[in-house]
Amino acid sequence: MSHRRGRIALILIGLLLTLELFGVWTNPAAAGEPAINAEAAIVVDLDSGQELYGKNTIRRMAPASTTKVLTALIALERGNLSDEVTISDNAARVAGTRVYLVAGEKQTLENLLYAMMLNSGNDAAIAVAEHIAGSVEAFAVLMNEKAAELGANNSNFVNPHGLSDPDHYTTAADLAKISVAAMKNPTFREIVATRTRPWRGAEWETNLVNHNKLLGSYEGAIGVKNGYTSEAGQCLVAAAARGEEGYLAVALNSSSGELYGDVTALLDYAFDNFQAANLVETGQVIVQVAIPGGKEAKLVAAGNYRYLKQADSQWPVTSLKVGRLVGPVAPGDKVGEIVFSVENREIGKVDLLVEEAIPRVTSWADWWMRISAGFLLLFILMNLGRLRRVRRRRNIYGTSRSRRLRFR
């Protein structure tokens, strides 16, 4: 019997090893993850930047023209779209993709940003950098300062266009942080969502066509930038939004045949497996509370609260904590909190503010107390006056008596 049990145990162990060897047992968490050809990739929530999936996210990579996302963001923050920019020899002679700018030509900063982000003009990128900072080197300092400000600490930039340089690198995670920040700028967002734009240059007139092929072909696509060099391979940062949901994907060093499949898979993974919504928004009236005097006070949210959840999980439970509202309360004063919880665990909260002033309401009890206090004060004052008169009389009587005694 013992030999028979031993043989059964060996058979079961062998079966388990065979199943594991041939991949019959799979990790449920990994089963739905996207198959990505790119060397490094990431997909994040477009609003918060929260990572949903990543592959080699902190590996140093050459970014190619996706560099121009940071260039455009800095230009929009520091320049004016109507600025007139004079093209330098340095800008006119740069290698790679161009819009054929000529030394001495004048273009607005707005035109150059469209040329840089749609047609990927390296000459436009140089012109923008020189206009903002005076030189490419000075602009690179601004790039690295901005990257650090955004938490992109594993990157280093030495030029505004992304042509290969050993000291010019980023990571998928850093590029996502930079791109999420850029997409919060309305003008940047408008530029990268533009599919075509007329171009009138000194030597070239055409319609610029956005190189991002997801625009118009992927549901909800709204930008942002592609890039390629022989060192960097095929690169793409892409964003899409549907309703309250929005996601941003980065793929670095993919192949020409796999790049758009990689990014589509990343975005599909996010839309299929996650849901996002603003549970409350700044200024939203959350509740109306009765206050003394037979009136109601509107309580509003002090800020937004966005929640991202897996598709098969529950939304947070919302509860309110509001104290007794007794005036005077000024508009904008905190009077409570909105608390969000998952499985009885607090995950976030937003302050509740009173929308309009709440005056002090005087009750009959208050009036009676005030009248009583008034009578008490009057009684005290009358008695003080009486005491003063009595003391004055005593002083007069005492003085006259002492005089009479003195003359006896």
C-alpha positions in Angstrom: 0.0 0.0 0.0 2.8 2.4 0.9 4.6 1.7 -2.5 1.3 2.4 -4.3 0.9 5.7 -2.5 4.5 6.6 -3.3 3.9 5.9 -7.0 0.7 8.1 -7.0 2.6 10.9 -5.3 5.4 10.8 -7.9 2.9 10.8 -10.7 1.2 13.9 -9.3 4.5 15.7 -8.8 5.5 14.9 -12.4 2.1 16.1 -13.7 2.5 19.4 -11.8 6.0 19.9 -13.1 4.8 19.2 -16.7 1.9 21.6 -16.4 4.3 24.3 -15.1 6.9 23.6 -17.8 4.3 24.0 -20.6 2.8 27.1 -19.1 -0.6 25.6 -18.3 -0.4 27.4 -14.9 -0.5 31.1 -15.5 -0.4 34.2 -13.2 -3.9 35.6 -13.2 -2.5 39.2 -12.8 -0.3 38.8 -15.7 -2.7 37.0 -18.0 -4.3 40.2 -19.3 -1.2 42.3 -19.5 -0.3 43.6 -23.0 2.4 41.9 -25.1 4.8 44.7 -25.9 7.6 44.7 -28.5 9.2 47.9 -27.4 12.2 47.8 -25.1 10.6 50.1 -22.6 7.0 51.1 -22.2 4.4 52.4 -19.7 0.8 53.4 -19.6 -0.5 55.9 -17.0 -3.6 57.7 -15.9 -3.6 61.0 -17.8 -4.9 63.0 -14.9 -2.8 61.6 -12.0 0.1 60.0 -13.8 -0.5 56.7 -11.8 1.2 53.8 -13.5 -1.1 51.0 -14.7 1.5 48.9 -16.5 5.2 49.2 -17.2 8.1 47.4 -18.9 11.6 48.5 -18.1 10.2 51.8 -17.0 13.4 53.2 -15.4 15.8 52.0 -18.1 17.8 54.8 -19.7 16.7 55.2 -23.3 17.3 57.6 -26.2 14.0 59.5 -26.6 14.5 60.9 -30.2 11.9 63.5 -31.1 9.7 62.8 -28.1 12.2 65.2 -26.5 10.1 68.0 -28.2 7.3 67.5 -25.7 9.5 69.1 -23.0 10.8 71.7 -25.4 7.3 72.8 -26.3 6.2 72.8 -22.6 9.0 75.1 -21.6 8.4 77.4 -24.6 4.7 77.8 -23.7 5.5 78.6 -20.1 8.2 81.1 -20.9 7.3 82.6 -24.3 4.3 84.3 -26.0 2.7 82.7 -29.1 2.9 86.0 -30.9 6.7 86.4 -30.3 8.6 87.0 -33.5 11.5 84.7 -33.8 14.5 85.4 -36.2 16.0 82.1 -37.5 19.7 81.7 -36.9 22.4 80.0 -39.1 22.6 77.3 -36.4 18.9 76.5 -36.7 18.9 76.6 -40.5 21.8 74.1 -40.7 20.6 71.4 -38.3 20.4 67.8 -39.5 17.4 65.5 -39.6 13.7 66.4 -40.2 13.2 70.0 -41.0 10.7 72.6 -42.2 13.5 74.2 -44.3 13.9 77.4 -42.3 16.3 80.0 -43.8 18.7 82.1 -41.8 17.2 85.5 -41.2 13.6 84.3 -41.8 11.1 85.4 -39.2 8.3 83.2 -37.8 6.0 83.5 -34.8 6.7 81.2 -31.9 3.3 79.7 -32.5 4.2 78.7 -36.1 7.4 77.2 -34.9 5.7 75.1 -32.2 3.3 73.7 -34.8 6.2 73.0 -37.1 8.1 71.2 -34.3 5.2 69.1 -33.0 3.4 68.2 -36.2 6.2 67.9 -38.7 9.0 67.3 -36.1 11.1 70.1 -37.5 14.5 70.1 -35.8 15.3 73.5 -37.2 12.1 74.8 -35.5 13.2 73.2 -32.2 16.6 75.0 -32.4 14.9 78.3 -33.2 12.5 77.9 -30.3 15.3 77.1 -27.8 17.5 80.0 -28.9 14.5 82.4 -28.7 13.6 81.3 -25.2 17.1 80.9 -23.6 19.6 82.5 -26.0 21.4 79.3 -26.9 20.9 75.6 -27.1 23.2 75.1 -24.1 21.2 77.5 -21.9 17.9 75.9 -23.0 19.2 72.5 -22.0 19.7 73.8 -18.5 16.1 74.9 -18.4 15.1 71.4 -19.7 16.9 69.6 -16.9 15.5 72.0 -14.3 11.9 71.5 -15.5 12.4 67.7 -15.7 13.6 67.7 -12.1 10.7 69.9 -11.0 8.3 67.2 -12.5 10.1 64.4 -10.8 11.8 63.1 -13.9 15.1 62.5 -12.1 16.5 59.8 -14.3 16.8 62.0 -17.4 19.4 64.3 -18.9 18.8 66.6 -21.9 21.4 68.3 -24.0 19.4 69.5 -27.0 15.8 70.5 -27.8 15.2 68.2 -30.7 16.3 64.7 -29.6 19.1 63.9 -32.1 21.3 61.2 -30.6 23.9 62.2 -28.0 25.4 59.9 -25.3 24.4 62.4 -22.6 20.8 62.8 -23.9 18.5 60.2 -22.3 15.3 59.7 -20.4 13.2 56.8 -19.2 9.7 55.7 -20.1 8.5 56.7 -16.6 10.2 60.1 -16.8 8.8 60.8 -20.3 5.3 59.9 -19.0 5.7 62.4 -16.2 6.8 65.1 -18.6 4.0 64.3 -21.0 1.3 64.3 -18.4 2.4 67.7 -17.3 2.5 69.0 -20.8 -1.0 67.7 -21.5 -2.4 69.8 -18.7 -1.4 72.9 -20.8 -4.5 73.7 -23.0 -2.4 75.3 -25.8 0.0 72.3 -25.9 -3.0 70.0 -25.9 -4.5 71.9 -28.8 -1.3 71.8 -30.8 -0.6 68.1 -30.5 -4.3 67.2 -31.4 -4.0 69.2 -34.6 -3.9 66.9 -37.7 -3.0 69.4 -40.4 -1.9 73.1 -40.5 -0.9 75.4 -43.4 2.8 76.4 -43.4 4.2 79.4 -45.1 7.9 79.5 -45.0 10.5 81.6 -46.9 11.4 78.5 -49.0 8.7 76.0 -48.3 4.9 76.3 -48.4 2.9 73.2 -47.6 0.3 71.7 -45.2 2.0 70.3 -42.2 0.7 66.8 -41.4 0.9 65.4 -37.9 3.2 62.4 -37.8 1.2 60.8 -35.0 -0.9 58.2 -37.0 -3.1 57.4 -34.0 -5.0 60.7 -34.6 -8.1 59.8 -36.4 -7.5 56.1 -36.3 -7.8 55.3 -32.5 -10.9 56.2 -30.6 -10.4 59.2 -28.4 -6.8 59.9 -29.6 -5.7 63.4 -28.6 -1.8 63.5 -29.2 1.1 63.6 -28.5 4.5 63.0 -30.3 6.4 60.4 -32.2 10.2 60.1 -32.9 12.9 58.0 -34.5 16.7 57.8 -34.7 18.7 54.7 -35.5 19.9 54.6 -31.9 16.5 55.3 -30.3 14.4 53.2 -32.6 10.7 53.9 -33.1 9.3 55.9 -30.2 5.8 57.3 -29.5 4.0 59.1 -26.7 0.3 58.8 -27.2 -2.8 59.9 -25.3 -6.5 59.1 -25.6 -9.6 60.2 -23.7 -13.1 58.9 -23.5 -15.6 60.5 -21.3 -14.0 61.0 -17.8 -11.3 58.5 -18.6 -7.9 59.4 -20.1 -4.6 57.5 -20.4 -1.2 58.2 -21.8 1.2 55.5 -23.2 4.9 55.6 -23.9 6.8 53.1 -26.1 10.5 53.5 -26.6 12.8 51.5 -29.1 10.0 49.6 -30.8 10.2 48.5 -34.5 8.5 50.3 -37.4 6.0 47.4 -37.7 5.2 47.1 -34.0 5.2 50.7 -32.7 1.5 51.5 -33.2 0.5 48.0 -32.1 2.4 48.5 -28.9 0.8 51.8 -28.1 -2.7 50.6 -29.0 -2.2 47.6 -26.8 -1.1 49.8 -23.9 -4.1 52.1 -24.3 -6.5 49.2 -24.8 -5.2 47.6 -21.6 -6.0 50.7 -19.6 -9.4 51.3 -21.1 -10.4 47.6 -20.7 -9.1 47.1 -17.2 -9.6 50.4 -15.4 -12.2 53.0 -14.8 -11.7 56.5 -13.7 -14.1 59.2 -12.6 -14.1 62.5 -10.7 -16.1 61.6 -7.6 -16.4 65.3 -6.6 -15.3 68.5 -8.3 -14.2 71.9 -7.0 -17.1 74.1 -6.1 -19.7 71.2 -6.4 -22.6 71.5 -4.0 -22.4 68.4 -1.9 -25.2 68.9 0.7 -27.5 71.6 2.1 -27.6 71.7 5.9 -30.3 73.3 8.1 -29.0 76.2 10.2 -30.6 78.2 13.0 -33.2 80.7 11.7 -35.0 78.2 9.5 -32.5 78.6 6.6 -30.2 76.2 4.8 -26.4 76.5 4.1 -24.9 75.0 0.9 -21.6 73.1 1.5 -19.3 72.8 -1.4 -16.2 70.7 -2.2 -12.9 72.4 -1.8 -11.2 70.4 -4.5 -11.4 67.6 -7.0 -11.2 63.9 -6.0 -10.5 61.6 -8.9 -10.5 57.8 -8.4 -9.0 55.2 -10.6 -10.1 51.6 -10.0 -9.8 48.2 -11.7 -12.9 47.4 -13.7 -14.0 44.5 -11.5 -13.7 46.4 -8.2 -16.1 48.6 -6.3 -16.3 52.4 -6.2 -15.4 54.0 -2.8 -18.0 54.6 -0.2 -18.6 58.3 0.5 -19.4 59.7 3.9 -19.8 63.2 5.3 -18.4 64.7 8.5 -20.1 68.0 9.3 -20.0 69.9 12.6 -22.9 72.0 14.1 -23.1 75.1 12.0 -23.5 78.1 14.3 -22.8 81.6 13.0 -20.9 83.6 12.4 -19.2 81.6 9.6 -17.4 83.3 6.7 -17.7 82.2 3.1 -15.0 79.6 2.4 -14.6 78.5 6.0 -14.0 74.7 6.5 -17.0 73.1 8.2 -16.5 69.5 7.5 -15.0 66.8 5.2 -16.0 64.3 2.5 -14.4 61.0 3.3 -13.8 58.2 0.8 -13.3 54.7 2.0 -12.7 51.2 0.5 -13.4 48.2 2.6 -13.6 50.5 5.7 -10.2 51.9 5.0 -10.0 55.7 4.4 -8.3 56.4 1.1 -8.9 60.1 0.7 -10.8 63.2 1.8 -11.8 66.6 0.6 -12.7 69.6 2.7 -16.3 70.9 2.8 -16.6 74.7 2.7 -19.6 76.9 3.4 -20.6 78.7 0.2 -22.2 81.8 1.8 -21.8 83.5 5.1 -23.8 82.2 8.0 -24.7 85.1 10.3 -25.1 84.8 14.0 -28.7 84.1 14.9 -30.0 85.6 18.2 -32.5 83.4 20.0 -35.1 84.4 22.7 -32.8 82.8 25.2 -30.0 85.1 24.0 -32.3 88.1 24.2 -33.3 87.2 27.8 -29.7 86.8 28.8 -28.8 90.1 27.3 -31.8 91.9 29.0 -30.9 90.1 32.3 -27.3 91.2 31.9 -28.4 94.8 31.3 -30.6 94.9 34.4 -27.7 93.4 36.4 -25.3 96.0 35.1 -27.8 98.8 35.9 -28.3 97.4 39.4 -24.5 97.3 40.0 -24.1 100.8 38.7 -26.9 102.1 40.9 -25.4 100.5 44.0 -22.0 101.8 43.1 -23.5 105.3 43.0 -25.2 104.8 46.3 -22.0 103.5 47.9 -20.1 106.6 46.7 -22.7 108.9 48.2 -22.6 107.2 51.5 -18.8 107.4 51.6 -18.9 111.0 50.7 -21.3 111.8 53.6 -19.2 109.9 56.0 -16.2 111.8 54.9 -17.9 115.1 55.4 -19.3 114.1 58.8 -15.9 112.8 60.0 -14.2 116.1 58.9 -16.7 118.4 60.7 -16.6 116.4 63.9 -12.8 116.5 64.0 -12.9 120.3 63.7 -15.4 120.6 66.5 -13.2 118.5 68.8 -10.2 120.5 67.9 -11.8 123.9 69.1 -13.0 122.6 72.5 
